[in-house]
Amino acid sequence: MPTGAGKLAIAGALVAILSGHAHAQCRLSLALGLDVSSSVNQSEYQLQLMGLAAAIESPKVVEALLVDETTHVMSITYEWSGYSHQVQVTGWHRLDSEAAIGSYADTLRRHTRSRSDQATALGKGVEFGGRLLADGPDCWRRTLDISGDGVNNIGIDPYYFYRQPYFQDITVNGLAILGAHPDPLPYYQQQVKNGPEAFIAIAANFDDYRRAIEEKLYREITTQLFIGAAEVDKE
């Protein structure tokens, strides 16, 4: 991915593309799903939540979010675990300034875990995120970013939901947190990843989560910048 002068070139190219397209505003809606199933202890949960907040405020991600003044990213965070347990952590946040990004991160830091005794209904977690995106802001691209350390062990697998109409044009990227048995990575590669430009990021363990989610957010934000600009240019 580009850095420094390359990012300035991205911004300049995007501004040129958007001239004459004043209606184009939101380039990406991003739903972030956090695993709070019983396999995640309180220390691991805090590493996940605080790691996400720190990643959102990292200079690298902030620069990617604010690289173009004519567009913005919308983001929402939720927790998922059992078959009927999915909880919003935040509402939709418009990440168009350092103050707005800081407010989003602070909302995450103030959150208290909803449950710790539930199974791993990854399919239902994906469904919840998809519906948030389908009912959410109108943006060039919609991406579901879902993290977890295990495989689906209750209810329907994610791919059932990907066939539903509301999942059209939603890209699903996973972050597999390694260390549990069975290894979640093959499941994430086969059942979670879905849509154009989809990928799976890997955290070696929960201590590695903050690094992995920062890299993942940066890739999602910058990838969508290129794709969204190209699509607007076709109009």
N, C-alpha and C positions, 0 to 999 in steps of 0.2 A: 504494500500500500504506500502511497506517496506521503512524503513528509516535507516540512519546510516550504521551499519554493514551489514544490509540486502541489501542495495544498492551495497555495495562492493561485496557481494556474487552474486548478479545478474550479475555484470560486469564480475566476474571471470567465472561464468557458461557460459556466452555468449561467452567469448573469447574461452573457451574450445569447445563450439559448432561450432564456426566459423573456427577453425583450419582445414585447408584443403578446405576451402570455400572462397578463396581469392577474388572471383568475387562478393561476397555479400558486398555491401557498403551502400546503402541508405535503412534504415529500415522503414522509414515512409515519405510519402509526405502528407502535411497538408495544406488545403486551409481554410482560415478564412474569413467568410462573416459577415460584419457589416451592421446593419439596419440603413439606412439614410432616411427612409420614413418621411412623414410630421408629424407623431405622435411623432417623436423624436425631441425635441427642441435642440437649440444649446448647452445649458448646459449639457443636457443628452448625446448629441453626444460626447462632450469632455470627459465626464466621461467614455464613452465606448472606445474611441480611446486611451486616456491616461491610462485607466485601462488595456487595452490589452498590451500596451507598458511596463507598470510597471510589469505586470504578466510575460511577456516573460523574463524580466531581474531579476525576483525574484530568490533568492538562491535556492529555491526548484525546480523550473522549469529548471534553468541553470544546476543544478546537474543531473537532469533526462536527459537533452539533451546530456550532456557530459559524461554520465556514462560509455560509451564504446568507446574507441578510434578507433576501427576498423569499426564502422558504424556511420551514421549521419542521421539527420532529415532535410528535405527540406520543406520550408514553403513559402506561398504567402498569401497576404491579399487583399480583395476587398470590395467595398461597393455595396449594392443592395437596390433598392426601387421600382420604377415604372416598368411597363411592359417592357420598352425598356431602362431602366436605370440601368446598372451595370458597375462599373468602377474599374479597378485595382488600388489599393493604392501602392502596391509594385510589384516588379518582384519576381521570385523565389530566395530565400536566402538559402544558405547551412549553417546550424547552427551547426558548428563543432568546435567553439572556443568562448571564452567569447567576443573577439573582434567582431566576426561575429554576435553574438547575440545582442551586443550593437548597431552595425550598423543597424540591422533590426529594433530594437526599436526606434532608432533615425529617421529612415525613416518614421515610423508611426507618431512620434511627429511632424515632419515637414509638414505633409499632411494637406491640406485644404479641407473641406467638398465640395463635388462636387455639390449636389443639396439638397434642403430642402422642395420641393413642390410636391413630388411624392406620389403615392399610395403605397400599400403594396403588391407587386407581389412576394410573397414568393416562388411560383413555379418557376418563372423565375430566382429568386435569386439562388435557388438550381441548376437549369439547368446550370447557368453560372459557378458556382463552380465545378460542375461535369465535364464540358468541360475543365476547367483549369487543373483538375486532370488527365483527360483522355489524354490530350496533353502534360502533364508535365513529370517530371523525372520518371525513371523506379525504383520503390522502392518495398520493400516487401509488404507494405500495403499503401492504399490510404484512407485518411479520410477527410471528409468535416465537418467543425465545423461552424455552422451558428447560429447567435444570432438575436433576435428580440423581440419586445414588442407587436406584434399584429398577427392577422391571415391573411391569404391570402384574399384580397378583389378585386383582378382584375386578370383575366387570369386563367390558368390551375393550379390545385393543384400539390404539389410536387410529389405525387405518380404516376402521369402520366409519369414523366420523369424517375422515377426509373425503369420503364419497358423498357427503351431504351437501346440498346446494350452498349453504352459507359459508362453506370452506373454499369456495371457488376463489382463486387469486390470492390465497393466503399462503405465505411461505412459512414453514415450521423448521426452526433450527433448534437443535438440542445441545445441552451441555451435560455430558456424562461425567459424574463424579466417581472415580474409581476407588476400589478398596473393599467393596462389599461382595458377597457371593449370593447369586451368580453375578458374574461380571456384567454390568449394565451396558457396556459399549456395543456389543453386537445387536442388542435389542434396540438401542437408540438409532443405530445405523439402518436397521431393517424396518422398524415400526414407527419411529418418531420423525425422522427427517422426511420432509415433503415439500414439493413445489420448486419453482425456479430459483436457482442460485442457493438452494438449501445446503446446509453443512452441519456437521457435528463437531463441537469443540470438546476438549478433554481436560479435566482437572485431575491431577494425580491423586488428590485427596482433598478434604475440606480446607486444609491450610493453603492449598494451591488455587482455591476457588476465586479469590480476588484477582489474581493474575489472569486466570482463564476468562472470567466474565468481562474484564476490561478489554482484552483482545477481541472477544466475541462482539461486544458492543461496537467497538471501533470498526470491525469488519462489516457488521450489519449496516451501520450508519453510512459508511463510505460507499459500500456496494449499492445501496439504495439511492445514493446521490447520483451515481452514474446512470443507473437504470431509469430512475425517474426522469432525469433530464432528457434522456434519449426519447422516452415515450412522449413527453410534452412536445418535443420538437417535431413529432409526427403529426400533431393536430393541425 
